[in-house]
Amino acid sequence: MIRNTKRTFIFIIAVLFLILGVIGLVLPFLQGILFLAVGVVLLFFLFPNLREKSYKYTVKYPKVHTLILKVEDTIGRILGDI
């Protein structure tokens, strides 16, 4: 039960970040790209297919791929098991 609650909470937070990111693309005082990136990375933990597709497309760009792996590792340590 706690795992489902945690997954639901992370999903809600990810959607809020995505909404803030879209709003931030329009408003000049919000960093829209940053919010979008955080929302997408949070969704990586909930949807393994999305994570695999990101690996498939970023493996062409080694610097971006290693950055994504580092960010996922850091967030994974913070969130724990999902």
JOGI-V96205 format. One record per run of one state. SS is the DSSP state (@ for helix, = for strand, . for the rest). FROM is the first residue (numbers start at 1). LEN is the number of residues. If there is no record, write none. Layout:
ss: <SS,SS>
from: <FROM,FROM>
len: <LEN,LEN>
This chain:
ss: <.,@,.,@,.,@,.,@,.>
from: <1,2,27,32,47,48,59,62,80>
len: <1,25,5,15,1,11,3,18,3>
